[in-house]
Amino acid sequence: MDVLEVLRMKINPDSEGKESFNAGIKWIESLSEEERQVYFAECIKDLESLPKRKKRPYYKFLVSENKTKGYCLIMIFWTPNGETRPHMHGDSRAKIKVLQGTLCQTNFTLMEPKRNLRKFFIGRTYDALDGIIDEYPDTIHSVKNSSKYDWAVSLHLFTPELAEMTIYNFEENWRCDIKGDVDTHTF
């Protein structure tokens, strides 16, 4: 049984988002380092064996969702050097826990939002020792696995559930709004 299956069994689907997030972290942190590595390694092995056309910089898996309570819980497996495009999650607030590896988040501020998507960044590196990372609505950011060789794993709680997001391309000066089933998109 892989880490996602076990994690889904450990979470009460009727609980509040924060309770689900904390239950997931508590279970993962209760594992020995060796047990955690085995669970993550099984998923990573499956992802590495995917055909080349299905390769991505990261893989998102829905762990739990409750539209009535307004949250979704997602586990992300980051390939070495895997990175998102700059994006924001609309009205959703995120709580992030890095479970393995090191992630670097870069925040952006639009200098001239109507004419030019110039970037201004503030970077910070988050790792498993940093605790819970809070990400506020309308924060434009990108996330990258800092390792060239090792995978990273993170758990993300979105409240309200992820219903919209905007993806940015600063070099080509465009943005794209996505609405609906956002948690399944890779961008």
C-alpha positions, 0 to 999 in steps of 0.5 A, a space after each residue: 500500500 502506498 503513502 497516498 492510500 494510507 494517508 487517505 485512510 488516516 484522514 476523516 473525510 468529514 473533518 475540517 481542513 486544518 484537522 485533516 492537514 494536521 492528521 496527515 502531518 502527525 501520521 507522517 511524522 510518526 513514521 521513522 525516517 526509514 519508514 517514510 523513505 520506503 513509502 515515498 520511494 514506492 511512489 517515486 519509483 512508480 512516477 519514474 517509470 512513467 512513459 516519457 510523454 507523461 513526465 512532468 516537473 511535479 505530480 499532484 495527488 488529491 488526498 482529501 477534499 470536502 467542498 461543504 467544509 471548503 478545503 482540499 488536501 494535496 500531496 505533491 511529488 517534485 522531480 529533481 529541479 521540478 518547478 512550477 510556473 509563476 502562479 497564484 491561487 486566487 482566493 485560496 489560502 495555502 498551508 504547506 508542509 515540506 515532508 522530504 527535501 527542500 523547496 524554494 519559493 519565489 514571490 513576485 510583485 507585478 510592477 505594471 499589471 496592466 501593461 507589463 508583467 515585470 517581476 520583482 522577487 523575494 526568495 526563501 528556501 523552505 525545508 522539512 525543518 521550517 514547520 508550516 508555511 503559510 501562503 496568502 491569497 493573491 500571492 504570486 509565486 513559483 515553487 522549485 525543488 532545489 535539489 538536482 538529484 533528489 525528489 521532494 515531497 510536500 503536503 498542501 492544504 487549500 482553503 477554500 478549496 482550489 477553484 481558480 488560479 492564474 498562471 503567469 509567463 513574465 518572459 512572453 508577457 502573458 497570463 492565463 486564468 483557470 477556473 474549475 477543477 484546478 487541483 488536477 492541473 499541472 502548470 
